[in-house]
Amino acid sequence: MHNKEPNKNTNNEENTSQVTDKVLPEPEDARAIANILKAVGVESFDTRVVAQLVEFVYKYIGEVLELSKTFAQYAQREDIKQEDVKLAISSLLSKSFTQPPSRDVLLQLCRERNAVPLPAVETYVGIQLPPKEFQLTTRNYQLKRKTTTESLASQELSETTGNTSVGESSSQRNQVEFSTMDTSE
């Protein structure tokens, strides 16, 4: 009493491997994209490129049709007209894809930029650094001297409270005090 169940599983595995080994027919849209790529001179490409381009085309056309439908509904029409599609395409182009500036605009910008001469390069031995105001190693603070009224007030305060330490002379108390002030403003 042998059961032949294991043979059924083996046959099913063979059938599934035969299905995956077969080449599935290529969609017509994928063939069209591949032909477009070959027409523009791209001879070798990965099949995933074609799949990605097909997906992009489907997404783009879907967005155009949805926007066209919205424009037709706004115009209180049931059907989509050519003007709706044109308006949808121009709207998507201005939103999704940036257009480069015209040649005239670029030439004008180049003329303006090139009209300003570059600074002369100083020749000297050593590391060439940017101007002092652009260096990160420059001091970003200034020392501020206390005014005479501030120093007199602090001197009077120490005399009235008797906060003189042993060995501190009056000349040491009258010494100029410095504080830091941020100048990065």
C-alpha positions in Angstrom: 0.0 0.0 0.0 2.2 2.7 -1.3 0.7 6.1 -1.8 2.0 8.1 -4.8 1.4 11.5 -3.3 5.1 12.5 -3.4 5.1 12.0 -7.2 2.3 14.5 -7.5 4.3 17.2 -5.7 7.4 16.5 -7.9 5.3 16.9 -11.1 3.8 20.2 -9.8 7.3 21.5 -9.1 8.3 20.5 -12.6 5.3 22.2 -14.1 5.9 25.5 -12.3 9.5 25.5 -13.4 8.5 25.0 -16.9 6.1 27.9 -16.7 8.8 30.2 -15.4 11.3 29.0 -18.0 9.0 30.0 -20.8 9.5 33.5 -22.2 6.4 35.5 -21.5 5.2 37.6 -24.4 6.4 41.2 -24.3 3.6 43.8 -24.1 3.1 46.0 -27.2 3.9 49.1 -25.2 7.3 47.7 -24.1 8.1 46.9 -27.7 7.2 50.4 -28.7 9.5 51.9 -26.0 12.3 49.5 -27.0 11.9 50.6 -30.7 12.0 54.3 -29.6 15.2 53.7 -27.7 16.7 52.0 -30.7 15.6 54.7 -33.0 17.4 57.4 -31.0 20.6 55.3 -31.1 20.5 53.3 -27.8 21.5 49.8 -28.9 22.0 48.1 -25.6 19.9 48.6 -22.5 18.6 46.6 -19.6 15.0 45.2 -19.8 14.3 47.0 -16.5 14.8 50.3 -18.2 12.0 49.5 -20.6 9.7 48.5 -17.7 10.5 51.8 -15.9 9.8 53.9 -19.0 6.5 52.1 -19.6 5.6 52.8 -15.9 6.5 56.4 -16.3 4.4 56.7 -19.5 1.4 55.1 -17.9 1.7 57.4 -14.8 2.1 60.5 -17.0 -0.8 59.7 -19.3 -3.0 58.9 -16.2 -2.2 62.3 -14.7 -2.9 64.1 -18.0 -6.3 62.3 -18.3 -7.3 63.0 -14.7 -6.4 66.7 -15.1 -8.2 66.8 -18.5 -11.3 65.3 -16.8 -11.1 68.0 -14.1 -10.8 70.7 -16.7 -13.8 69.3 -18.6 -15.9 69.1 -15.4 -15.0 72.7 -14.6 -16.2 73.7 -18.0 -19.4 71.8 -17.2 -18.9 69.2 -20.0 -19.2 65.4 -19.9 -16.6 64.7 -22.6 -13.0 65.7 -22.7 -12.0 67.9 -25.6 -8.6 68.5 -27.2 -8.3 71.9 -25.4 -8.6 70.2 -22.0 -5.8 67.8 -22.9 -3.6 70.6 -24.1 -4.2 72.6 -21.0 -3.5 69.6 -18.8 -0.2 68.9 -20.6 1.0 72.5 -20.4 0.0 72.6 -16.7 1.9 69.4 -15.9 4.9 70.6 -17.9 5.1 73.8 -16.0 4.7 72.0 -12.7 6.8 68.8 -13.1 9.5 69.6 -15.6 11.6 72.7 -15.5 12.4 74.4 -18.8 15.9 75.8 -19.2 16.2 79.5 -19.7 16.3 80.7 -23.2 19.6 81.3 -25.0 19.2 85.0 -24.9 18.7 85.1 -21.2 21.8 82.9 -20.6 23.9 85.1 -22.9 22.8 88.2 -21.0 23.6 86.6 -17.7 27.0 85.6 -19.0 27.7 89.1 -20.2 26.8 90.6 -16.9 29.0 88.1 -14.9 32.0 88.4 -17.3 31.8 92.2 -17.1 33.1 92.1 -13.5 36.9 91.4 -13.6 38.3 88.8 -11.4 40.6 90.1 -8.6 44.3 90.0 -9.4 46.1 86.9 -8.0 48.9 87.9 -5.7 52.0 85.8 -6.2 53.8 84.9 -3.0 55.3 81.8 -1.4 53.1 79.9 1.0 49.5 79.0 1.5 47.0 81.3 -0.3 44.1 82.0 2.0 40.9 83.9 1.3 40.5 87.5 2.5 40.6 87.8 6.3 36.9 88.4 6.7 36.2 85.0 5.1 38.7 83.0 7.1 37.4 80.8 9.9 40.6 81.3 11.9 40.0 85.0 12.4 38.9 86.4 15.7 35.2 86.9 15.9 35.3 89.0 19.0 36.8 92.2 20.3 38.2 93.2 23.7 36.2 95.9 25.3 37.7 98.1 27.9 35.6 98.9 30.9 34.9 102.6 31.1 36.3 104.6 33.9 32.9 104.9 35.6 32.5 101.2 35.6 35.9 100.6 37.1 35.4 103.4 39.7 32.0 101.8 40.7 33.6 98.4 41.1 36.4 99.9 43.1 34.0 101.8 45.5 32.0 98.6 45.9 35.1 96.6 46.9 36.1 99.3 49.3 32.7 99.6 51.0 32.4 95.8 51.4 36.0 95.3 52.3 36.5 92.6 49.8 40.3 93.1 49.5 42.3 90.0 49.7 45.5 89.8 51.6 48.4 91.0 49.5 46.2 92.9 47.0 47.5 96.3 46.4 45.5 99.3 45.3 47.4 99.3 42.0 46.2 95.8 41.3 42.6 96.9 42.0 42.8 99.8 39.6 44.1 97.5 36.8 42.2 97.7 33.6 39.6 94.9 33.2 38.6 93.4 29.9 35.5 91.6 28.8 34.6 89.8 25.6 32.1 91.1 23.2 30.7 89.1 20.2 31.2 91.0 17.0 29.7 88.4 14.6 26.5 90.6 14.4 
